[in-house]
């Protein structure tokens, strides 16, 4: 049967936690070890050379703070290694030969490498000949200190990674420091890593010695570059290190306008032209379009006004229009379209703007979206407006995608300045959605053509239906408070032929149900309505059992009698003070109004309710249940 012996009672009489034990592997017999003790005002490090039969205090000048971790970096023989201690105020090191503790710092000898923070764990790693001590801290992350025993150097770059626009050079700032007395010069260059280095990549100066700073300039076309700062020492061992660098080169481009020119009359807005804005590399910025060289009184506008984050890989379509003033002179102007973003050179395209008074006409439909049942007729109302004295007759037709029955009346219209009216009657014997254009071709020599897009939906006879959704389906609300829901209604096809109204039932008493908007209009498609359910808080009466105002009046009558005894006179002297006490009580000075009079309004009663919400579209109605819990 296993038997345990207490080896630390004599060195830890206060019973503090023993946080760590570390063996010195330089002892082939395995008898040399160190223990770490937490707490305050007690020795924190003890050493044994006989497996705990006896101990020696190894605390020396170690700070009086709890010791959380201890580890030994063994030497070639006993007493030639280093023991590291992680305390609540940092990490410390001492020779295993005799206790003399110093703050762990970088190889340059600078103290205070770690912040004044608890070090909870220590570990030693040895990878590819590089030995390092790592310390886990409480709240400040993990820190590493290289335990180099041969001359070496370290590289550091303070501003990595970098992002620049194409055509600009990125500048990295670096330093080189010596480890264990390294003094040779080191040659710097750029070498491949995840990708090839940028085509233009060089360090200044190209050769550095320990303690020097250097810069590295890199530039190339748009793209992401992952490469190494390659450092080779001129020492006999040619010590070599690679420092990974990342460079994001970004850019954007502006495509040519969809039309090389636009024609416009004074006081009007041109038809839009589209331009494609494309991103290169990891570009994620805003691109703004502006115009230069516009004729007098003219302006341009893009939609969207700022192209944000074109990084999806697909170009973004921007539409640009030109607006002229009434006094804009006639003629042709070459306009420069500028696309700009912060930190990059502008991209440009050209557009010819022709301001003329050539006769023209405009075709407009006042009600471009209609719905009717199968075999029922819907009528679009249109107008042809003459521009700049246009006088030719315009022939009107239904374009591709029209329903089986589409009749324009009259089929030929002469535009006038005030607008010449025409109608387009449409119907269908099958339920379907139609998207078409009402087209006009002028009888002028150049046959000016215009069109207007309209839509028509033929709904099935008596088969209209819609869906209804309610989110969330349950809610909890305190008495006197409100709770909100989102109600969605969507026709199964087309649009609503009738208005949709809403109502609630099974509400708790003294509870209101409100919808915003109150109804969905005819011809509307998928819609969302805000539902608010409001409860009522209880109100109370204040001392309703008697009237305070009546008391002083009656008392004064009683005291004003012509003859009264000495006892009545003394009682009348205290009545005013008694009235003040009663008045204070009636204003809330200690008695609750409902103690006598009770509640005036009990308010919404707490409990669980199943509320029914109904959407009614005249011929079709749908309901949804929601669970409402009213809490006190």
C-alpha positions as CSV (number, residue, x, y, z in Angstrom):
1,X,0.0,0.0,0.0
2,X,1.4,3.4,-1.0
3,X,2.6,5.6,1.9
4,X,3.2,9.4,1.6
5,X,5.6,11.4,3.7
6,X,5.3,15.2,4.3
7,X,8.6,16.7,3.2
8,X,7.7,20.4,3.5
9,X,6.1,20.8,6.9
10,X,9.3,22.2,8.4
11,X,9.8,24.8,5.6
12,X,6.1,25.9,5.4
13,X,4.8,26.1,8.9
14,X,2.0,28.6,7.9
15,X,0.6,26.1,5.4
16,X,0.8,28.4,2.3
17,X,0.1,26.7,-1.1
18,X,3.2,25.1,-2.7
19,X,2.6,26.3,-6.2
20,X,5.4,24.5,-8.1
21,X,8.3,21.9,-7.9
22,X,11.2,21.9,-10.4
23,X,14.0,19.3,-10.7
24,X,17.5,20.2,-11.7
25,X,18.2,17.6,-14.4
26,X,22.0,18.3,-14.1
27,X,21.8,16.0,-11.1
28,X,21.9,12.5,-12.6
29,X,20.6,11.0,-9.3
30,X,17.5,13.2,-9.5
31,X,17.8,14.4,-5.9
32,X,18.1,18.1,-6.5
33,X,14.9,20.1,-6.7
34,X,13.3,23.5,-5.9
35,X,9.9,24.3,-4.4
36,X,7.9,27.5,-4.8
37,X,5.7,28.8,-1.9
38,X,3.0,31.4,-2.2
39,X,1.8,33.8,0.5
40,X,3.6,36.8,2.1
41,X,6.2,37.2,4.8
42,X,7.7,33.8,4.3
43,X,10.6,32.3,2.4
44,X,9.4,31.6,-1.2
45,X,12.1,29.3,-2.7
46,X,13.6,26.2,-1.0
47,X,16.3,23.9,-2.4
48,X,17.0,20.3,-1.6
49,X,19.9,18.1,-2.7
50,X,18.6,14.9,-1.0
51,X,15.0,14.5,-2.3
52,X,13.5,16.6,0.4
53,X,15.1,15.1,3.5
54,X,16.6,18.6,4.2
55,X,16.2,22.0,2.7
56,X,18.1,25.3,2.3
57,X,16.4,28.7,1.9
58,X,17.0,29.9,-1.7
59,X,14.9,33.1,-1.4
60,X,17.8,35.6,-0.9
61,X,16.8,38.9,-2.4
62,X,13.6,37.7,-4.2
63,X,10.7,40.1,-3.6
64,X,8.2,39.2,-0.9
65,X,5.4,38.3,-3.2
66,X,3.6,35.0,-3.9
67,X,5.6,32.6,-6.1
68,X,3.5,31.0,-8.8
69,X,5.9,29.1,-11.0
70,X,9.5,27.8,-11.0
71,X,11.7,26.1,-13.7
72,X,15.3,25.1,-14.0
73,X,17.5,25.6,-17.1
74,X,20.2,23.0,-16.2
75,X,23.9,23.6,-16.8
76,X,26.6,21.2,-17.8
77,X,27.0,20.4,-14.1
78,X,25.3,21.0,-10.8
79,X,25.4,24.7,-9.8
80,X,26.1,25.9,-13.4
81,X,22.5,26.3,-14.5
82,X,19.8,28.9,-14.0
83,X,16.6,28.8,-12.0
84,X,13.7,31.0,-13.0
85,X,10.9,32.1,-10.7
86,X,7.5,33.6,-11.7
87,X,6.1,35.8,-9.0
88,X,3.1,38.2,-8.6
89,X,5.5,41.1,-9.5
90,X,7.3,39.6,-12.5
91,X,9.9,37.0,-13.5
92,X,13.4,36.6,-11.8
93,X,16.4,34.5,-12.5
94,X,19.3,33.2,-10.3
95,X,22.3,30.9,-10.7
96,X,21.6,27.4,-9.4
97,X,25.0,27.6,-7.6
98,X,23.9,30.3,-5.1
99,X,20.8,32.4,-4.7
100,X,21.1,35.9,-6.2
101,X,18.0,37.0,-8.1
102,X,17.7,39.6,-10.9
103,X,14.7,40.8,-12.9
104,X,14.5,38.9,-16.2
105,X,15.3,41.3,-19.1
106,X,16.3,41.2,-22.8
107,X,19.7,40.1,-23.9
108,X,20.8,43.8,-24.1
109,X,20.7,43.9,-20.3
110,X,17.8,46.3,-20.1
111,X,15.8,45.6,-16.9
112,X,12.0,45.7,-16.7
113,X,11.4,43.5,-19.7
114,X,8.2,42.2,-18.2
115,X,5.5,44.6,-16.8
116,X,4.9,44.6,-13.1
117,X,2.3,41.8,-13.4
118,X,1.7,38.4,-12.0
119,X,3.6,35.6,-13.9
120,X,1.4,32.5,-13.6
121,X,3.5,30.0,-15.6
122,X,7.0,29.6,-17.0
123,X,8.3,27.2,-19.7
124,X,11.5,26.7,-21.7
125,X,11.4,25.9,-25.4
126,X,14.3,24.8,-27.7
127,X,13.5,24.9,-31.4
128,X,16.1,24.8,-34.2
129,X,18.9,25.6,-31.7
130,X,17.1,28.7,-30.4
131,X,16.2,28.4,-26.7
132,X,13.6,30.7,-25.2
133,X,11.9,31.3,-21.9
134,X,8.1,32.0,-22.2
135,X,6.1,33.6,-19.4
136,X,2.3,33.5,-19.1
137,X,1.0,36.6,-17.2
138,X,-2.3,37.5,-15.6
139,X,-4.0,39.9,-18.0
140,X,-0.9,40.9,-20.1
141,X,-0.5,38.0,-22.4
142,X,2.5,35.7,-23.0
143,X,6.0,37.0,-23.2
144,X,9.2,35.5,-24.7
145,X,12.8,36.0,-23.9
146,X,15.5,34.3,-26.0
147,X,18.1,32.4,-24.0
148,X,21.0,32.7,-26.5
149,X,24.3,31.2,-25.5
150,X,26.2,32.0,-28.7
151,X,26.7,35.4,-30.4
152,X,23.6,36.2,-32.5
153,X,21.4,39.1,-33.6
154,X,17.7,39.9,-33.8
155,X,15.7,41.9,-36.3
156,X,12.6,44.0,-35.5
157,X,10.2,45.9,-37.8
158,X,7.9,48.3,-36.0
159,X,5.3,49.0,-38.8
160,X,4.5,45.6,-40.3
161,X,2.2,45.0,-42.2
162,X,1.7,48.0,-44.5
163,X,-1.0,49.0,-47.1
164,X,-0.2,51.5,-49.9
165,X,-1.8,52.5,-53.2
166,X,-0.2,51.3,-56.5
167,X,2.4,53.8,-57.6
168,X,3.4,54.6,-53.9
169,X,6.3,53.0,-52.0
170,X,5.9,51.4,-48.6
171,X,8.5,52.2,-46.0
172,X,9.3,49.7,-43.3
173,X,11.2,50.9,-40.2
174,X,13.6,48.3,-38.7
175,X,16.3,47.8,-36.1
176,X,19.0,45.2,-35.5
177,X,20.2,44.3,-32.0
178,X,23.1,42.1,-30.9
179,X,22.8,39.0,-28.7
180,X,25.7,37.8,-26.6
181,X,28.2,40.2,-28.0
182,X,27.5,39.8,-31.7
183,X,29.5,42.5,-33.6
184,X,29.6,41.5,-37.3
185,X,27.8,43.4,-40.0
186,X,24.6,41.9,-41.5
187,X,23.5,42.1,-45.2
188,X,19.8,42.7,-45.8
189,X,17.8,41.7,-48.9
190,X,14.2,40.7,-49.9
191,X,13.4,37.0,-50.5
192,X,10.3,35.0,-51.3
193,X,8.0,33.6,-48.6
194,X,4.3,33.1,-49.2
195,X,4.7,35.0,-52.5
196,X,7.6,36.6,-54.4
197,X,8.7,39.9,-52.9
198,X,7.6,43.2,-54.6
199,X,9.5,44.0,-57.8
200,X,11.0,47.0,-56.1
201,X,12.3,46.0,-52.7
202,X,15.5,47.2,-51.1
203,X,17.0,48.1,-47.7
204,X,18.8,51.3,-46.8
205,X,21.6,50.8,-45.8
206,X,21.9,47.4,-47.3
207,X,24.4,46.3,-44.6
208,X,23.9,47.1,-40.9
209,X,25.7,46.5,-37.7
210,X,24.1,45.8,-34.3
211,X,22.4,48.8,-32.8
212,X,21.7,50.5,-36.2
213,X,18.3,51.3,-37.6
214,X,17.4,50.7,-41.3
215,X,14.5,51.2,-43.7
216,X,13.1,49.0,-46.4
217,X,11.2,50.4,-49.4
218,X,8.8,48.2,-51.4
219,X,6.5,48.9,-54.3
220,X,4.7,46.9,-57.0
221,X,1.3,46.6,-58.8
222,X,-1.9,45.9,-56.9
223,X,-1.8,42.7,-54.9
224,X,-0.9,41.0,-51.6
225,X,2.8,40.3,-51.0
226,X,4.1,38.0,-48.2
227,X,7.9,37.9,-48.3
228,X,11.0,37.9,-46.0
229,X,13.5,40.4,-44.9
230,X,16.5,38.2,-45.4
231,X,19.5,38.9,-43.0
232,X,22.9,37.1,-43.4
233,X,25.7,37.9,-41.0
234,X,29.3,38.3,-42.2
235,X,30.5,36.3,-39.2
236,X,32.3,32.9,-39.7
237,X,29.1,31.0,-39.0
238,X,27.1,33.2,-41.4
239,X,24.2,33.5,-38.9
240,X,21.0,33.9,-40.9
241,X,17.5,35.1,-40.0
242,X,14.4,35.8,-41.9
243,X,11.8,38.4,-40.7
244,X,8.3,37.9,-42.4
245,X,6.8,41.1,-44.0
246,X,3.4,41.7,-45.5
247,X,2.5,44.4,-48.0
248,X,-1.0,45.1,-49.4
249,X,-0.9,47.1,-52.6
250,X,-4.3,48.4,-53.4
251,X,-5.9,50.4,-56.3
252,X,-9.1,51.0,-58.2
253,X,-10.1,51.7,-61.8
254,X,-12.8,53.7,-63.6
255,X,-14.2,52.3,-66.7
256,X,-15.3,54.3,-69.8
257,X,-18.9,55.7,-69.7
258,X,-21.5,53.5,-71.4
259,X,-22.1,56.4,-73.9
260,X,-19.4,58.7,-75.2
261,X,-21.8,61.6,-75.3
262,X,-25.1,62.8,-74.0
263,X,-27.5,65.4,-75.5
264,X,-29.5,67.7,-73.3
265,X,-31.6,70.8,-73.6
266,X,-31.2,73.8,-71.3
267,X,-33.0,73.4,-67.9
268,X,-33.2,69.6,-68.1
269,X,-31.4,66.5,-66.8
270,X,-29.6,64.2,-69.3
271,X,-30.2,60.5,-69.6
272,X,-27.9,58.6,-67.2
273,X,-24.6,57.1,-68.4
274,X,-23.0,54.3,-66.4
275,X,-19.4,53.8,-65.4
276,X,-17.8,50.8,-63.8
277,X,-15.7,51.2,-60.7
278,X,-13.5,48.1,-60.0
279,X,-11.2,47.3,-57.0
280,X,-7.7,45.9,-57.2
281,X,-5.9,44.1,-54.4
282,X,-7.5,44.6,-50.9
283,X,-8.9,48.0,-51.7
284,X,-11.7,48.9,-49.2
285,X,-12.5,52.6,-49.5
286,X,-15.0,55.1,-50.8
287,X,-14.7,56.5,-54.4
288,X,-16.4,59.8,-55.2
289,X,-17.2,61.0,-58.7
290,X,-17.1,64.6,-59.8
291,X,-17.0,66.5,-63.1
292,X,-14.7,69.2,-64.6
293,X,-15.2,71.3,-67.7
294,X,-19.0,71.5,-67.6
295,X,-20.7,74.3,-69.5
296,X,-21.9,77.4,-67.6
297,X,-24.7,76.6,-65.1
298,X,-24.4,72.8,-65.6
299,X,-23.7,70.2,-62.8
300,X,-23.3,66.5,-62.6
301,X,-24.5,64.0,-60.0
302,X,-23.6,60.3,-59.5
303,X,-25.7,57.6,-57.9
304,X,-24.6,56.3,-55.6
305,X,-22.7,59.5,-54.7
306,X,-19.9,57.6,-53.1
307,X,-19.0,54.1,-54.1
308,X,-18.2,52.2,-50.9
309,X,-15.9,49.2,-50.6
310,X,-15.8,47.7,-54.1
311,X,-14.1,44.6,-52.9
312,X,-16.6,41.9,-53.9
313,X,-14.6,41.2,-57.1
314,X,-17.4,42.5,-59.3
315,X,-17.3,46.1,-60.7
316,X,-19.8,48.5,-59.2
317,X,-22.1,50.3,-61.6
318,X,-22.3,54.1,-61.0
319,X,-24.8,56.2,-62.9
320,X,-24.0,59.8,-63.8
321,X,-26.4,62.5,-65.0
322,X,-25.8,66.1,-66.2
323,X,-28.2,68.8,-65.3
324,X,-28.3,72.1,-67.2
325,X,-29.6,75.5,-66.1
326,X,-32.1,77.5,-68.2
327,X,-29.3,79.9,-69.2
328,X,-26.7,77.1,-70.1
329,X,-25.3,78.1,-73.5
330,X,-25.8,75.8,-76.5
331,X,-22.8,73.8,-77.7
332,X,-20.6,70.9,-77.1
333,X,-18.3,70.5,-74.1
334,X,-15.7,67.8,-73.3
335,X,-16.3,67.0,-69.6
336,X,-13.7,65.2,-67.5
337,X,-15.1,62.7,-65.0
338,X,-12.9,62.3,-61.9
339,X,-13.0,59.4,-59.6
340,X,-11.0,60.0,-56.4
341,X,-10.3,58.4,-53.0
342,X,-8.1,59.5,-50.1
343,X,-4.5,58.7,-50.6
344,X,-4.7,57.7,-54.3
345,X,-4.3,59.5,-57.6
346,X,-7.6,60.3,-59.4
347,X,-8.8,58.2,-62.3
348,X,-10.5,60.1,-65.2
349,X,-12.7,59.5,-68.2
350,X,-14.1,61.9,-70.8
351,X,-17.7,62.6,-71.8
352,X,-19.0,64.9,-74.5
353,X,-22.0,67.0,-73.3
354,X,-24.1,68.4,-76.2
355,X,-26.5,71.2,-75.1
356,X,-29.0,71.8,-77.9
357,X,-32.5,72.9,-78.5
358,X,-33.4,70.2,-81.0
359,X,-37.1,69.3,-81.0
360,X,-37.9,66.2,-78.9
361,X,-40.8,64.8,-76.9
362,X,-41.2,63.0,-73.6
363,X,-43.3,59.8,-73.0
364,X,-44.6,59.3,-69.5
365,X,-47.0,56.9,-67.8
366,X,-48.7,58.3,-64.7
367,X,-49.6,54.8,-63.2
368,X,-46.9,52.4,-64.4
369,X,-47.9,49.5,-62.1
370,X,-51.4,47.9,-62.3
371,X,-53.2,44.8,-61.1
372,X,-56.4,43.3,-62.2
373,X,-58.2,40.0,-62.1
374,X,-58.1,37.6,-65.0
375,X,-60.2,38.8,-68.0
376,X,-60.5,42.3,-66.3
377,X,-59.2,45.4,-68.0
378,X,-56.6,47.8,-66.4
379,X,-55.8,51.1,-68.0
380,X,-52.5,52.9,-68.1
381,X,-52.7,56.7,-68.4
382,X,-50.0,58.3,-70.5
383,X,-49.0,61.6,-72.0
384,X,-46.7,62.9,-74.8
385,X,-45.1,66.2,-74.1
386,X,-43.5,68.3,-76.8
387,X,-40.0,69.6,-76.2
388,X,-38.5,72.5,-78.1
389,X,-41.4,72.8,-80.5
390,X,-41.7,69.1,-81.5
391,X,-44.6,68.8,-83.9
392,X,-44.5,65.4,-85.5
393,X,-47.0,62.7,-84.8
394,X,-45.8,59.8,-82.6
395,X,-47.0,56.2,-83.2
396,X,-47.6,54.3,-80.0
397,X,-47.4,50.5,-79.5
398,X,-47.0,47.9,-76.8
399,X,-43.5,46.4,-76.7
400,X,-42.3,42.9,-76.0
401,X,-43.6,41.2,-73.0
402,X,-47.1,42.7,-73.3
403,X,-50.2,40.7,-72.2
404,X,-52.4,39.1,-74.9
405,X,-54.7,42.1,-75.0
406,X,-52.9,45.5,-75.1
407,X,-54.6,48.4,-77.0
408,X,-53.2,51.9,-77.2
409,X,-55.8,54.6,-77.8
410,X,-55.3,56.7,-79.9
411,X,-52.5,54.8,-81.6
412,X,-51.0,58.0,-83.0
413,X,-50.7,61.2,-80.9
414,X,-49.3,64.6,-81.7
415,X,-47.4,65.8,-78.6
416,X,-48.2,69.2,-77.1
417,X,-46.3,71.3,-74.6
418,X,-49.0,70.7,-71.9
419,X,-49.0,66.9,-72.6
420,X,-51.3,65.0,-75.0
421,X,-53.1,62.2,-73.3
422,X,-53.4,58.6,-74.4
423,X,-54.5,55.3,-72.7
424,X,-53.3,51.7,-72.9
425,X,-55.9,49.1,-72.0
426,X,-54.5,45.7,-70.9
427,X,-56.0,42.4,-69.9
428,X,-55.2,38.7,-69.8
429,X,-57.1,35.4,-69.7
430,X,-54.3,33.7,-67.7
431,X,-52.9,34.7,-64.4
432,X,-49.4,36.1,-65.0
433,X,-47.1,39.1,-64.3
434,X,-46.2,41.1,-67.4
435,X,-43.3,43.6,-67.7
436,X,-43.4,45.6,-70.9
437,X,-42.6,49.0,-72.5
438,X,-45.0,51.5,-74.0
439,X,-43.1,52.5,-77.1
440,X,-43.3,55.7,-79.2
441,X,-41.7,56.4,-82.6
442,X,-41.8,59.9,-84.0
443,X,-42.7,60.8,-87.5
444,X,-39.7,63.2,-87.6
445,X,-36.9,62.6,-90.0
446,X,-34.7,60.8,-87.4
447,X,-37.7,58.9,-86.0
448,X,-37.0,59.8,-82.4
449,X,-38.0,56.9,-80.2
450,X,-38.8,56.9,-76.5
451,X,-40.3,54.2,-74.2
452,X,-41.7,53.9,-70.7
453,X,-41.5,50.7,-68.6
454,X,-44.8,49.4,-67.0
455,X,-45.9,46.3,-65.2
456,X,-49.3,44.5,-65.1
457,X,-50.3,41.6,-63.0
458,X,-53.4,39.5,-63.8
459,X,-54.6,37.8,-60.7
460,X,-56.6,34.5,-60.5
461,X,-60.4,34.9,-60.1
462,X,-61.4,34.4,-56.4
463,X,-58.2,32.6,-55.7
464,X,-56.2,35.4,-54.2
465,X,-54.4,34.5,-51.1
466,X,-51.6,35.8,-48.9
467,X,-49.2,34.7,-46.2
468,X,-48.9,36.2,-42.7
469,X,-45.9,36.0,-40.3
470,X,-45.5,37.3,-36.8
471,X,-42.2,37.7,-35.0
472,X,-41.6,37.1,-32.2
473,X,-44.5,34.7,-31.3
474,X,-44.1,35.3,-27.6
475,X,-43.2,38.2,-25.3
476,X,-43.1,39.3,-21.7
477,X,-44.2,42.8,-20.6
478,X,-44.5,44.5,-17.3
479,X,-47.7,46.2,-16.3
480,X,-47.7,49.8,-17.6
481,X,-45.2,48.9,-20.3
482,X,-45.4,48.2,-24.1
483,X,-44.0,45.4,-26.2
484,X,-43.4,45.3,-30.0
485,X,-43.8,42.7,-32.8
486,X,-43.1,42.6,-36.5
487,X,-46.1,41.5,-38.7
488,X,-45.5,40.6,-42.3
489,X,-48.0,40.0,-45.1
490,X,-47.2,38.9,-48.6
491,X,-49.5,38.1,-51.5
492,X,-48.9,34.7,-53.0
493,X,-48.8,36.4,-56.4
494,X,-49.0,39.9,-57.7
495,X,-50.1,42.6,-55.3
496,X,-53.0,43.0,-52.9
497,X,-56.3,43.6,-54.8
498,X,-58.0,44.8,-51.6
499,X,-56.7,46.8,-48.6
500,X,-55.5,44.7,-45.7
501,X,-56.7,45.6,-42.2
502,X,-55.5,44.4,-38.9
503,X,-57.1,43.6,-35.5
504,X,-56.3,41.9,-32.1
505,X,-58.6,39.8,-30.0
506,X,-58.3,38.0,-26.6
507,X,-56.3,40.9,-25.2
508,X,-56.0,41.3,-21.4
509,X,-58.4,44.0,-20.0
510,X,-57.1,47.6,-20.1
511,X,-54.6,46.6,-22.9
512,X,-54.4,48.3,-26.3
513,X,-53.2,47.0,-29.7
514,X,-51.8,49.4,-32.3
515,X,-50.6,48.8,-35.9
516,X,-48.3,51.1,-37.9
517,X,-49.4,51.5,-40.7
518,X,-53.0,50.8,-39.9
519,X,-53.6,49.1,-43.2
520,X,-51.8,48.0,-46.4
521,X,-53.1,49.8,-49.5
522,X,-54.4,48.2,-52.7
523,X,-51.6,47.4,-55.2
524,X,-49.0,46.9,-52.5
525,X,-46.7,43.9,-52.4
526,X,-44.8,42.3,-49.5
527,X,-45.3,44.6,-46.5
528,X,-44.1,44.8,-42.9
529,X,-46.3,46.3,-40.1
530,X,-45.2,47.3,-36.6
531,X,-47.5,45.9,-33.9
532,X,-47.4,47.5,-30.4
533,X,-49.3,46.0,-27.4
534,X,-49.6,48.5,-24.5
535,X,-50.7,47.6,-21.0
536,X,-52.1,50.0,-18.3
537,X,-50.5,50.6,-14.9
538,X,-52.7,50.7,-11.8
539,X,-53.6,54.1,-10.3
540,X,-54.7,54.7,-6.6
541,X,-57.1,57.0,-4.7
542,X,-55.5,59.2,-1.9
543,X,-57.3,58.9,1.4
544,X,-60.8,58.8,-0.1
545,X,-62.7,57.8,3.1
546,X,-63.2,61.4,4.3
547,X,-62.7,65.0,3.1
548,X,-59.9,66.8,4.8
549,X,-61.2,70.1,3.5
550,X,-64.5,69.7,5.4
551,X,-62.8,69.1,8.8
552,X,-61.5,72.7,9.5
553,X,-64.8,74.3,8.5
554,X,-66.9,72.2,10.9
555,X,-64.3,72.8,13.7
556,X,-64.4,76.5,13.3
557,X,-68.2,76.6,13.6
558,X,-68.0,74.5,16.8
559,X,-65.4,76.8,18.3
560,X,-67.2,80.0,17.3
561,X,-70.2,79.4,19.5
562,X,-71.3,82.3,21.9
563,X,-70.8,80.4,25.1
564,X,-68.4,77.5,25.7
565,X,-66.7,76.0,28.6
566,X,-63.0,76.2,29.6
567,X,-62.6,72.6,28.4
568,X,-64.0,73.5,24.9
569,X,-61.7,76.6,24.8
570,X,-58.6,74.4,25.4
571,X,-59.7,71.9,22.7
572,X,-60.2,74.7,20.2
573,X,-56.6,75.8,20.8
574,X,-55.2,72.4,19.5
575,X,-57.6,72.0,16.6
576,X,-55.3,73.9,14.1
577,X,-52.3,71.7,14.9
578,X,-54.5,68.6,14.5
579,X,-55.6,69.9,11.1
580,X,-52.0,70.3,10.0
581,X,-51.3,66.6,10.9
582,X,-54.3,65.4,9.0
583,X,-53.4,67.6,6.0
584,X,-49.9,66.0,6.0
585,X,-51.3,62.5,6.1
586,X,-53.7,63.2,3.2
587,X,-50.7,64.4,1.0
588,X,-48.8,61.1,1.5
589,X,-47.2,61.7,4.9
590,X,-47.8,58.1,6.1
591,X,-51.2,56.7,5.1
592,X,-51.7,55.1,1.7
593,X,-54.7,56.3,-0.2
594,X,-56.0,52.8,-0.9
595,X,-56.0,52.0,2.8
596,X,-59.6,53.4,2.9
597,X,-60.7,54.3,-0.6
598,X,-59.0,51.4,-2.5
599,X,-57.8,51.4,-6.2
600,X,-59.4,53.8,-8.7
601,X,-58.0,51.7,-11.6
602,X,-56.6,48.2,-11.1
603,X,-54.6,48.3,-14.4
604,X,-53.8,45.3,-16.6
605,X,-53.8,42.1,-14.5
606,X,-50.6,40.0,-14.6
607,X,-50.9,36.6,-16.2
608,X,-50.5,34.6,-19.4
609,X,-52.7,35.4,-22.4
610,X,-53.0,34.0,-25.9
611,X,-53.6,37.0,-28.2
612,X,-55.0,36.5,-31.6
613,X,-53.8,38.8,-34.4
614,X,-55.8,38.9,-37.6
615,X,-55.0,40.3,-41.1
616,X,-58.1,40.8,-43.3
617,X,-58.0,41.4,-47.0
618,X,-61.8,41.5,-47.5
619,X,-62.1,38.1,-49.2
620,X,-59.3,36.4,-47.3
621,X,-58.2,36.6,-43.7
622,X,-55.4,35.0,-41.7
623,X,-54.6,34.9,-38.0
624,X,-51.6,34.2,-35.8
625,X,-51.4,33.4,-32.1
626,X,-48.9,35.1,-29.8
627,X,-48.2,34.2,-26.2
628,X,-48.2,37.4,-24.0
629,X,-47.1,37.2,-20.4
630,X,-47.9,40.3,-18.3
631,X,-45.7,40.6,-15.2
632,X,-46.3,42.8,-12.1
